[in-house]
Amino acid sequence: MNIAVFGDTIIDRHLTINSVKDNYEQPGTLKANVSFRHTTPGGAANVAVNVQALSKFGPNDNAVTLYTAGACSDDYAIVREQLLLTGVTPIVSSTRVRPVIKCRITNNDITETMSPRITRFDVDPYDHWLTSSVNLIASEEAGNDLKWPNDVDVFVVSDYHKGFFGLEPRSGDVRARIVAAAEGKLLIVDPGRHIPGRRLSNWQAWGSKDTIFKFNERQAREYLAFAEQPIAPDAEPELVYRAVYDVFNQQVAGQGVLFKRLVITFGDKGYATCDGDFIYAPPPYKHLLPNLTDVCGAGDTFLAGLAVGLMEGMPFVAACDFAQSAAGVAVRTPGTATVTRKDALK
């Protein structure tokens, strides 16, 4: 089976600190003893790696290709090698983007009664696009120069708004080409967050009769706020899901979004989806919470698990359960994690 994953590659760096002391060479600063460091694939690269790892078939039967954009840096070279080792073929746009790096520092130098403390620092030149209404037109649209074969069976999209997809959808861009190529096939999309200053053009551009949307509670609430349908902060997952589902179906005032299926994740509250006329919100895996380490990459892992479950013929709810189980394993690992099928099925 040929699986194509599209989206932004993010560099995830991880440092582990065992001790923090006063730096006598520079008074007023601290000196950390870093005992471990590594770099792992993030964003769409993390999705691609987990699609390969979660499948019951190996690289000999599944051809997983990542269509992405990269930057000229040692970190990207490391991630490329990791992708190849896991059986993922990276196809990188000729248009280079500015590197996006997420660094997490695990501090073990705290009291015995506390779990390790994780601090996150991001180097994200694109973040202003999501927090400001200024300069939203500029975008590399790096993915527009990529092409893919006609025999792709599964299309998985992870849109982080980091330069691979343009911010403003337009006729003939990479979004439109993916949606057209996926007609009658499996198309699973995480459309990213709502961008201030834009209507619903990004989500609507991904919409089709074949599109299966996956996004999280924060995205859902942003969508509802823009559609002038805000919901109470303490609303249960079923209510949030129903509100989004109803607005998606409103083909009025430009607010509707064409879709086939919809699933919304709620972190430690689990997920919600529609199974026929019934909103299905299973209990989350509470037994995992005491071992919660880092939620980094949990959404990517859920997206990968959903894609694997559906391409292997699981019923939709069963595929969501499989995806939630895989994400539950990911949050017990510092940083992004490659989750095996064996671990996800435990």
ABEGO torsion letter per residue (X at the ends): XBBBBBEBBBBBBBBBBABBBBBAABBGBBBBBBABBBBBBBEAAAAAAAAAAABABBAAABBBBBBBBBBBBAAAAAAAAAAAAAGBBBBBBABBBBBBBBBBBBBABBBAABBBBBBBBBBBAAAAAAABABGAABBAGAAAABBBBAABABBBBBBAGAGABBABBBBGBAAAAAAAAABGBBBBBBAEBBBBGBBAAAAAAABBAABBBBBBAAAAAAAAAAAGBBBBAABBAAAAAAAAAAAAABABGGABBBBABBBBBAEAAEBBBBBEABBBBBBBBAAAAAABABABGAAAAAAAAAAAAAAAGBBAAAAAAAAAAAAAAAAABBEBBBBBAAAAAX
